[in-house]
Amino acid sequence: MAEELMDVLDELDDLEEDDSQKGMFMTFRIGDECYGIAIEYVNEIISTQVITPVPEVEDYIKGLINIRGKIIPVIDVKIRFKQEPFEYMDRTCIIVIDVKGTMVGLIVEQIADVITIDEKDIIPPPSLNQTSYGKDKYVIGLVRVADEVKLLLSPEKLISDEEPAAME
């Protein structure tokens, strides 16, 4: 785990802050599915650590962590997708993202890789009804890499508190 994490971190360090990041995605696994988030949002990847719970927040918000004196909220992505929680293991890590100046940690089961995707290869997600619930509302595109489909996520929608109205 530590060796794989170091390889991914080295790849991140090698990237420059300009157009060289265009089309690059950090991929990670949750259950059997692989997701991607644009590398421009990824600040760092850290191993799981002590999370201070916060009372009376949504169940997917696991609490707060302290990274070098900065307190940031942490979201369990699997619970955010309204799936059953998983037990944190040695491969579980936190992807720290920065969305418009807001730092948030995303707990994921396992980091997969950094991939480059040509924009023309991104397929829009299938049209879903207005009452779509769960991970579908966070997906901005699909891409086939080798023989696997990866779901590309919108960080803004992932960290937003706005939930669709519950079906009556």
C-alpha positions as CSV (number, residue, x, y, z in Angstrom):
1,M,0.0,0.0,0.0
2,A,2.6,2.5,1.0
3,E,4.7,1.8,-2.1
4,E,1.7,2.2,-4.4
5,L,0.7,5.4,-2.6
6,M,4.2,6.8,-3.0
7,D,4.2,6.0,-6.8
8,V,0.9,7.9,-7.2
9,L,2.3,10.8,-5.1
10,D,5.4,10.9,-7.2
11,E,3.2,11.2,-10.3
12,L,1.3,14.0,-8.8
13,D,4.6,15.9,-7.9
14,D,5.7,15.5,-11.5
15,L,2.7,17.3,-12.8
16,E,2.8,21.1,-13.4
17,E,0.0,23.5,-12.6
18,D,-0.8,24.5,-16.2
19,D,-2.3,22.8,-19.2
20,S,-0.3,19.6,-18.6
21,Q,-3.0,18.6,-16.1
22,K,-5.8,18.9,-18.7
23,G,-7.4,15.5,-19.2
24,M,-5.7,13.9,-16.2
25,F,-7.8,12.1,-13.6
26,M,-7.0,10.5,-10.3
27,T,-8.8,7.2,-10.2
28,F,-9.9,5.3,-7.2
29,R,-12.0,2.2,-6.3
30,I,-15.2,2.0,-4.2
31,G,-16.4,-1.5,-4.1
32,D,-16.3,-3.0,-7.6
33,E,-16.5,0.3,-9.4
34,C,-13.7,2.7,-10.5
35,Y,-14.2,6.5,-10.3
36,G,-12.1,9.4,-11.5
37,I,-11.8,13.0,-10.4
38,A,-9.9,15.7,-12.4
39,I,-6.4,15.9,-11.1
40,E,-6.6,19.7,-10.9
41,Y,-8.8,19.3,-7.8
42,V,-6.4,16.9,-6.1
43,N,-4.2,18.5,-3.5
44,E,-2.7,15.4,-1.8
45,I,-3.3,11.8,-0.8
46,I,-2.9,10.8,2.8
47,S,-3.4,7.6,4.7
48,T,-6.4,7.3,7.0
49,Q,-5.9,9.0,10.3
50,V,-7.8,9.9,13.5
51,I,-11.1,11.6,12.5
52,T,-12.8,13.8,15.0
53,P,-16.6,13.2,14.7
54,V,-18.9,16.2,14.5
55,P,-22.4,15.9,16.0
56,E,-25.6,16.5,14.0
57,V,-24.1,16.4,10.5
58,E,-25.0,14.2,7.5
59,D,-24.0,10.5,7.9
60,Y,-21.5,10.7,5.0
61,I,-19.5,13.5,6.8
62,K,-17.2,11.4,9.0
63,G,-15.8,14.4,10.9
64,L,-12.7,16.6,10.8
65,I,-9.0,15.9,10.4
66,N,-6.0,18.1,11.1
67,I,-3.4,18.3,8.2
68,R,-0.4,20.4,9.2
69,G,-2.6,22.8,11.3
70,K,-5.4,23.0,8.8
71,I,-8.8,21.5,9.9
72,I,-10.7,19.9,7.0
73,P,-14.0,18.0,6.8
74,V,-13.9,14.4,5.6
75,I,-16.5,12.7,3.5
76,D,-16.9,8.9,3.1
77,V,-17.6,8.7,-0.6
78,K,-19.3,5.2,-0.4
79,I,-21.8,6.5,2.2
80,R,-22.3,9.7,0.1
81,F,-23.4,7.4,-2.7
82,K,-25.9,5.8,-0.3
83,Q,-24.1,2.5,-0.2
84,E,-23.3,0.4,2.8
85,P,-20.2,1.6,4.7
86,F,-17.0,-0.4,4.4
87,E,-14.4,-1.2,7.0
88,Y,-11.3,1.0,6.6
89,M,-8.3,-1.1,5.7
90,D,-4.6,-0.5,5.0
91,R,-5.4,0.5,1.4
92,T,-8.1,3.0,2.5
93,C,-6.9,6.6,2.0
94,I,-8.1,10.1,1.9
95,I,-7.9,12.2,-1.2
96,V,-7.7,15.9,-0.2
97,I,-9.3,18.0,-2.8
98,D,-9.6,21.8,-3.2
99,V,-12.9,23.0,-4.8
100,K,-13.0,26.7,-5.2
101,G,-10.9,27.3,-2.1
102,T,-12.7,24.7,0.0
103,M,-10.6,21.8,1.2
104,V,-12.3,18.4,1.7
105,G,-11.0,14.9,2.3
106,L,-12.6,12.1,0.4
107,I,-12.3,8.6,2.0
108,V,-11.9,6.0,-0.7
109,E,-11.3,2.3,-0.5
110,Q,-8.2,2.3,-2.7
111,I,-6.3,4.6,-5.1
112,A,-6.1,3.1,-8.6
113,D,-4.0,5.3,-10.9
114,V,-3.5,8.6,-12.6
115,I,-4.8,8.4,-16.2
116,T,-5.0,10.8,-19.1
117,I,-8.2,10.9,-21.0
118,D,-8.9,12.6,-24.3
119,E,-11.9,14.8,-24.0
120,K,-13.5,13.2,-27.1
121,D,-13.4,9.8,-25.3
122,I,-15.6,11.0,-22.5
123,I,-19.2,9.9,-22.9
124,P,-22.0,11.8,-21.2
125,P,-23.8,9.8,-18.5
126,P,-27.1,8.2,-19.6
127,S,-30.1,10.5,-19.3
128,L,-31.7,9.8,-15.9
129,N,-35.0,10.9,-14.5
130,Q,-35.2,14.0,-12.3
131,T,-35.6,12.0,-9.1
132,S,-32.3,10.2,-9.6
133,Y,-30.7,9.4,-6.3
134,G,-27.2,8.2,-5.3
135,K,-24.0,8.3,-7.3
136,D,-25.7,9.0,-10.6
137,K,-26.2,12.7,-9.8
138,Y,-22.4,13.1,-9.2
139,V,-21.3,11.5,-12.5
140,I,-20.3,14.0,-15.2
141,G,-19.1,11.5,-17.7
142,L,-18.0,7.9,-18.5
143,V,-14.8,6.7,-20.1
144,R,-13.7,3.2,-21.2
145,V,-10.1,2.4,-20.3
146,A,-9.0,-1.0,-21.4
147,D,-12.0,-3.2,-20.6
148,E,-13.3,-1.2,-17.7
149,V,-15.7,1.8,-17.5
150,K,-14.7,4.5,-15.2
151,L,-17.2,7.0,-13.8
152,L,-15.9,10.6,-13.8
153,L,-17.2,12.7,-10.9
154,S,-18.0,16.3,-10.3
155,P,-16.2,17.4,-7.1
156,E,-18.6,20.4,-6.8
157,K,-21.6,18.1,-6.7
158,L,-19.8,15.6,-4.4
159,I,-19.2,18.1,-1.6
160,S,-22.4,20.1,-2.0
161,D,-25.0,19.8,0.8
162,E,-27.8,20.2,-1.7
163,E,-29.7,17.0,-1.9
164,P,-32.6,16.3,-4.3
165,A,-36.1,16.4,-2.8
166,A,-37.1,13.1,-1.4
167,M,-39.7,11.2,-3.4
168,E,-43.1,11.1,-1.7
